[in-house]
């Protein structure tokens, strides 16, 4: 591929096929919501194949706005909802989105905004899993008991983390559904929507046990057999898009210090970030593209980036076939989060290019960005 490194490449056919596989495995009863924080570059490619998009910040909303995402497809979430942004979004989209409520203050803000616009907003109350997100049960029930006429409480939302084990998912789903039943009976209401983030795992590293995605989805589906006729919406991010992305970087220097072979690449930890990885402590899946002929034979390398910090180590003890300057390394399974989670402004290095591959056609969707223009007054 004619790609200038460092760069991310996102395979659109792959991610769309992934969505179709998940839909087929789950069946028509269940809906899929894409958490756009996983990769905002894929919003326009996902909007027609998923049922909803979870938007967690004003910036994410503005991206959706520019792309013309229908209001009906937006779940407006986020631990901090600015008053001016909520007022603007409500004035634009009215009651089309589903608005989540993560605190009593957010509840008041949405009620006040709805009253001001003389509309009833559809809301979902987020239940905390024991951290700063969402509300505890007393706070949730206080809102339900108030029965404010300016909000229509559609259901409850729960997301407790990612890369979760099956035992944890089973336990929290059982408790979550039981709580639905308890609340409905206690307050004589009907909650018709369950928003749940299962946090299904992705195998990022060569030492990870392979994941049986079909089995995980079957187990998830079976856990919600007791959900009655409620609409069940699964929020997926990492599980949807992780496998559809790769990061390409070029070897720009090679040396040996005290018997350790080092490769310096034109990228680094400012771009590349795997979940759960203290960089270099695990071995990701890598494709080595050789650009030089010569003797073959495996050698062990420590691969480092271009930042002036000892932390910029991508992989230790990586076995490659006689790597040379000019060779390219393709780090796989980086379709989720890595493209936005890196420490991009450090050392004023340029931000990587972003490419999309669709039906074998490669398109540059964002060129490199010079961060010195951000890191200075000029």
C-alpha positions in Angstrom: 0.0 0.0 0.0 1.2 3.5 -0.9 1.1 4.8 2.6 3.3 7.5 4.2 4.1 6.6 7.8 3.3 7.0 10.6 -0.3 6.3 9.8 -3.5 4.5 10.9 -5.4 2.5 8.4 -9.1 1.6 9.0 -10.7 -1.2 7.0 -14.3 -0.2 6.4 -15.4 -3.5 4.8 -14.0 -5.3 7.8 -15.9 -3.2 10.4 -19.2 -3.4 8.5 -18.8 -7.1 8.2 -18.1 -7.2 12.0 -21.4 -5.4 12.7 -23.4 -7.7 10.4 -21.8 -10.7 12.1 -22.8 -9.4 15.6 -26.3 -8.6 14.5 -26.8 -12.0 13.0 -25.5 -13.7 16.1 -27.6 -11.7 18.5 -30.8 -11.7 16.4 -33.4 -9.0 15.7 -34.5 -8.6 19.3 -31.3 -6.8 20.3 -30.1 -3.3 19.2 -26.5 -2.2 18.8 -25.2 1.2 19.9 -21.8 2.3 18.7 -19.7 4.2 21.4 -18.1 6.7 19.1 -15.3 7.5 21.5 -13.8 4.2 20.4 -13.0 5.7 17.0 -14.7 8.9 15.8 -13.3 8.4 12.3 -15.7 5.6 11.8 -18.9 7.5 12.6 -20.0 8.0 9.0 -19.3 4.4 8.2 -21.3 3.1 11.1 -24.3 5.3 11.1 -26.2 3.3 8.6 -25.4 -0.2 10.0 -25.9 0.3 13.8 -29.1 1.3 15.6 -27.6 4.2 17.7 -24.5 6.2 18.4 -23.4 7.0 21.9 -22.0 10.6 22.0 -20.2 11.6 25.2 -18.9 15.1 24.6 -19.7 18.4 22.8 -16.9 17.6 20.4 -18.3 14.2 19.5 -21.7 15.8 19.0 -20.2 18.4 16.6 -18.6 15.7 14.5 -22.0 14.0 14.3 -23.6 17.3 13.4 -21.1 17.9 10.6 -21.8 14.4 9.2 -25.5 14.9 9.4 -26.2 12.1 11.8 -30.0 11.9 12.5 -31.0 13.0 16.0 -33.0 9.8 16.4 -29.8 7.8 16.3 -28.0 9.8 19.0 -27.7 8.7 22.6 -26.4 11.8 24.3 -24.3 10.6 27.2 -21.3 11.9 29.2 -20.4 12.4 32.8 -20.3 16.3 32.3 -23.0 18.0 30.3 -22.3 21.7 29.9 -25.4 23.9 30.2 -24.8 25.8 27.0 -24.2 22.7 25.0 -27.4 21.0 26.3 -29.4 24.1 25.5 -28.0 24.2 22.0 -28.5 20.5 21.3 -32.1 20.5 22.6 -32.9 23.6 20.5 -31.6 21.8 17.5 -32.8 18.2 17.9 -35.7 18.7 20.4 -36.9 15.3 21.7 -35.2 13.2 19.0 -32.1 11.9 20.9 -32.2 9.8 24.0 -30.5 11.9 26.8 -28.8 10.0 29.6 -28.8 11.4 33.2 -25.7 10.7 35.3 -26.4 13.0 38.3 -29.2 14.9 40.0 -27.7 18.1 38.6 -28.0 16.7 35.0 -31.6 15.8 35.8 -32.4 19.3 36.8 -30.6 20.7 33.8 -32.6 18.5 31.4 -35.9 19.3 33.2 -35.2 23.0 33.1 -34.2 22.9 29.4 -37.2 20.8 28.4 -39.5 23.2 30.3 -37.9 26.2 28.6 -38.5 24.6 25.1 -41.9 23.2 26.1 -41.1 19.7 25.1 -40.7 16.3 26.9 -37.3 14.8 26.6 -36.7 11.0 26.5 -34.1 10.1 29.1 -32.3 7.1 30.5 -30.9 7.0 34.0 -27.4 5.7 34.4 -26.8 3.4 37.3 -23.4 3.6 38.8 -21.2 0.5 39.1 -19.4 2.0 42.1 -17.3 4.8 40.5 -17.8 8.4 39.5 -20.1 7.5 36.6 -23.9 7.4 37.0 -25.9 7.5 40.2 -26.5 5.2 43.1 -29.9 3.5 43.6 -31.3 6.1 46.0 -30.6 8.9 43.6 -32.1 7.0 40.7 -35.2 6.2 42.6 -35.6 9.8 43.9 -35.8 10.9 40.2 -38.3 8.2 39.3 -40.5 9.0 42.3 -40.6 12.6 41.4 -42.3 11.9 38.1 -41.4 15.2 36.5 -43.6 15.9 33.5 -40.8 17.3 31.4 -38.9 14.0 31.1 -40.0 10.6 30.0 -37.9 8.0 31.7 -37.4 5.2 29.1 -35.1 3.0 31.1 -31.8 2.5 32.8 -28.2 2.4 31.6 -25.3 0.4 33.0 -21.7 0.2 31.9 -19.1 -1.0 34.3 -15.9 -1.4 32.2 -14.3 -3.2 29.4 -12.5 -6.5 28.8 -14.7 -8.1 31.4 -14.8 -11.8 32.3 -17.9 -13.9 31.6 -18.6 -14.4 35.4 -18.7 -10.6 36.0 -21.1 -10.1 33.1 -23.4 -12.8 34.2 -23.5 -11.5 37.8 -24.2 -7.9 36.9 -26.8 -8.7 34.2 -28.8 -10.8 36.7 -28.7 -8.0 39.2 -29.5 -5.3 36.6 -32.6 -7.1 35.3 -33.7 -7.9 38.8 -33.4 -4.2 39.7 -35.6 -3.3 36.7 -38.3 -5.5 38.0 -38.0 -4.2 41.5 -38.2 -0.5 40.4 -41.2 -1.1 38.1 -43.1 -2.8 40.9 -42.1 -0.3 43.6 -43.1 2.8 41.6 -45.8 1.3 39.4 -44.0 2.4 36.2 -42.9 0.7 33.0 -39.3 0.9 31.9 -39.1 -0.3 28.3 -35.4 0.2 27.5 -32.3 -1.5 28.8 -29.0 0.2 27.8 -26.1 -2.2 28.7 -22.4 -2.1 27.9 -21.2 -5.7 28.2 -17.5 -4.8 27.7 -16.8 -8.0 25.8 -13.1 -8.8 25.4 -10.7 -8.4 22.5 -7.5 -10.5 22.1 -4.8 -7.8 21.6 -1.6 -9.7 22.4 0.0 -13.0 21.2 -0.2 -14.4 24.8 -4.0 -13.7 25.1 -6.3 -16.6 24.8 -8.3 -16.5 21.5 -11.8 -15.2 22.0 -14.8 -17.1 20.7 -16.9 -14.1 19.7 -19.9 -16.2 18.6 -20.0 -18.0 22.0 -19.6 -14.7 23.9 -22.6 -13.2 22.0 -24.7 -16.3 22.5 -24.0 -16.2 26.2 -24.9 -12.5 26.3 -28.2 -13.1 24.4 -29.2 -15.9 26.7 -28.6 -13.7 29.8 -31.3 -11.4 28.6 -34.0 -14.0 28.2 -35.6 -12.7 31.4 -35.7 -9.1 30.1 -39.4 -9.5 29.1 -40.5 -7.3 26.2 -38.1 -4.6 27.0 -35.9 -3.2 24.2 -32.3 -4.3 24.9 -29.6 -2.1 23.5 -25.9 -3.2 23.7 -23.3 -0.5 23.7 -20.2 -1.7 21.9 -17.0 0.2 21.1 -13.8 -1.8 21.4 -15.6 -5.1 20.5 -17.0 -3.6 17.3 -13.9 -1.8 15.8 -10.7 -3.0 17.4 -9.9 -5.6 14.7 -10.5 -3.2 11.8 -7.5 -1.0 12.3 -3.7 -1.1 12.0 -0.9 1.3 12.7 2.0 1.5 10.2 5.4 2.9 11.2 8.9 2.8 9.4 12.2 1.8 10.9 14.4 4.9 10.7 17.4 3.8 12.7 19.0 0.6 14.0 21.7 0.1 16.6 23.1 -2.3 19.3 23.7 -1.0 22.9 25.3 -3.6 25.2 24.1 -6.5 23.1 20.5 -5.2 22.9 19.3 -4.6 19.4 17.3 -1.4 19.1 15.0 -0.3 16.2 13.9 3.3 16.2 10.6 4.0 14.3 9.0 7.2 13.0 6.0 6.7 15.3 5.9 5.9 19.0 3.8 5.7 22.2 2.4 9.2 21.3 0.4 7.3 18.6 0.2 3.7 19.6 -1.8 2.6 22.7 -3.1 -0.9 23.4 -5.6 -1.5 26.2 -4.0 -2.9 29.3 -0.5 -2.5 28.0 2.2 -1.0 30.0 4.0 -0.4 26.7 6.5 -3.1 25.8 5.4 -5.5 28.5 3.3 -7.5 26.0 3.7 -8.6 22.4 1.0 -7.4 20.0 0.4 -8.9 16.5 2.9 -7.3 14.1 3.5 -7.7 10.3 7.1 -7.0 9.2 7.3 -5.6 5.7 10.8 -6.0 4.4 12.1 -3.5 1.9 15.7 -5.0 1.6 16.9 -8.3 0.4 19.7 -10.0 2.3 20.4 -12.8 4.8 17.4 -14.1 6.7 17.2 -15.2 10.3 15.3 -14.3 13.4 16.7 -11.7 15.7 15.4 -10.2 18.9 14.7 -6.4 18.9 13.5 -3.7 21.2 11.3 -1.4 19.2 11.4 2.3 20.3 9.6 5.4 19.1 10.8 8.9 18.2 10.2 10.6 21.6 12.9 11.7 23.9 11.8 9.6 26.8 12.8 6.1 28.1 9.1 5.4 28.2 8.8 5.3 24.4 9.3 1.6 24.0 6.7 -0.2 21.9 7.9 -3.8 22.2 10.7 -5.7 23.9 12.2 -9.0 22.8 10.3 -8.9 19.5 11.5 -11.6 17.0 11.8 -10.2 13.5 13.5 -11.5 10.4 16.8 -9.4 10.1 15.0 -6.0 10.3 16.7 -3.1 8.4 16.2 0.7 8.2 13.4 1.4 5.7 11.4 -1.7 6.7 7.8 -1.1 7.8 6.0 -2.5 10.8 2.3 -2.9 10.9 0.7 -3.2 14.4 -2.6 -4.9 14.1 -5.9 -4.6 16.1 -5.7 -0.9 16.8 -9.1 0.1 15.4 -10.4 1.2 18.9 -9.1 4.1 21.0 -5.5 4.1 19.9 -6.2 6.8 17.3 -7.3 9.3 20.0 -5.7 8.1 23.2 -2.1 8.7 22.4 -0.1 11.6 24.0 -0.2 13.4 20.7 1.2 16.8 21.8 4.3 15.5 23.5 7.6 16.6 21.9 5.7 18.5 19.3 5.8 15.5 16.9 3.5 15.5 14.0 0.2 13.6 14.4 -0.2 10.6 12.1 -2.1 10.4 8.9 -5.4 8.6 8.8 -6.3 6.3 5.9 -9.5 4.4 5.1 -9.6 1.3 3.0 -13.0 0.6 1.4 -13.4 -2.1 -1.3 -9.6 -2.2 -1.7 -9.5 1.6 -2.4 -7.2 3.5 -0.1 -8.2 7.1 0.8 -6.3 9.6 2.9 -9.0 11.1 5.2 -6.6 13.2 7.4 -3.1 14.4 6.5 -0.4 14.8 9.1 -1.0 17.7 11.6 1.9 19.7 12.9 1.5 20.0 16.7 4.2 22.7 17.1 1.4 25.1 15.8 -0.7 24.0 18.8 2.2 24.0 21.3 3.3 27.6 20.6 1.9 31.1 20.6 2.6 31.5 16.9 
